[in-house]
């Protein structure tokens, strides 16, 4: 459904998912159905941005309490 960009199958998936182990996920999708539908059919993605944020948070957690901002900046620039 997601790879083919067919949002018509979303309602059928929700009904099937409500009866399975992922019922809580299905309930969350129901609450924000418009956003899920838009994410399925949209050609745009923020995956690259989310990946960079995740990397930044990982480095920040690893260096907590060890150094000042200048060392953190050097590590981030060197991590690329």
C-alpha positions in Angstrom: 0.0 0.0 0.0 2.7 2.5 0.9 5.2 1.5 -1.8 2.5 1.6 -4.4 1.1 4.9 -3.1 -2.5 3.5 -3.0 -4.4 5.0 -0.1 -7.6 3.2 -1.1 -6.4 0.1 0.8 -6.0 2.1 4.0 -9.5 1.6 5.3 -9.4 -2.2 4.7 -6.0 -2.3 6.5 -7.4 -0.5 9.5 -10.3 -2.9 9.8 -8.0 -5.9 9.6 -5.5 -4.3 12.0 -8.2 -3.6 14.6 -8.7 -7.3 15.0 -5.0 -8.1 15.4 -2.1 -7.5 17.7 -1.6 -4.0 16.3 -5.0 -2.7 17.3 -3.5 0.2 19.3 -1.6 1.3 16.1 -4.8 1.0 14.1 -6.5 3.3 16.7 -3.8 5.8 16.3 -4.1 5.8 12.6 -7.8 6.3 12.9 -7.3 9.4 15.0 -5.0 11.0 12.4 -6.3 9.4 9.2 -5.9 12.5 7.1 -2.2 12.8 7.9 -1.6 9.1 7.3 -3.4 9.3 4.0 -1.3 12.3 3.0 1.9 10.6 3.9 1.0 7.6 1.8 0.2 9.6 -1.4 2.8 12.3 -1.0 6.1 12.2 -2.9 7.9 14.2 -0.2 9.6 12.7 2.8 11.4 14.1 5.9 13.4 10.9 6.4 16.8 12.6 5.7 16.0 15.3 8.2 14.9 12.8 10.9 18.1 10.8 10.4 20.3 13.9 10.9 18.4 14.8 14.1 18.7 11.3 15.4 22.5 11.4 14.8 22.8 14.7 16.6 20.9 13.5 19.6 23.0 10.3 19.8 26.2 12.3 19.8 24.8 14.8 22.3 23.9 11.9 24.7 27.3 10.3 24.3 29.1 13.5 25.2 26.8 14.7 28.0 28.9 16.1 30.8 32.2 15.5 29.1 33.0 18.6 27.1 31.9 22.0 26.1 30.2 23.1 22.9 33.4 23.4 20.9 34.3 19.7 21.3 30.7 18.8 20.5 30.8 20.9 17.3 34.1 19.3 16.3 32.7 15.8 16.8 29.6 16.6 14.7 31.6 18.1 11.9 34.0 15.1 12.0 31.1 12.6 12.0 30.0 13.5 8.5 
